[in-house]
């Protein structure tokens, strides 16, 4: 990953990763805000591509207590939600704030983590399969 980007995957937690790096939405130009929202939406869409419709995928860009917070989260049909939190470090001249290869990497990681949550629940003694 490019330096300055820090994605943190979280499983089994009700929160969405690290706090922001002190950058707020007011610190970004309109173009940077638009680019960031577009990139985060693309991560969510790519994550949806990897998963069946029963998985709910969402994204959020917001100003938090310590700065800008970016989150993409997946709610599997069973098991715990997983999320990736992003701490942005913007280059003022960047057109694509989150490159395509990084978006794909995060989407694949989220999809794999969500699928693992389902697998862990379904292989426990808690559920009995309805068919084989």
Beta strands, then each sheet from edge to edge (+ up, - down):
strand 1: 6-11
strand 2: 56-64
strand 3: 67-75
strand 4: 82-87
sheet 1: 1+ 4- 3+ 2-
end
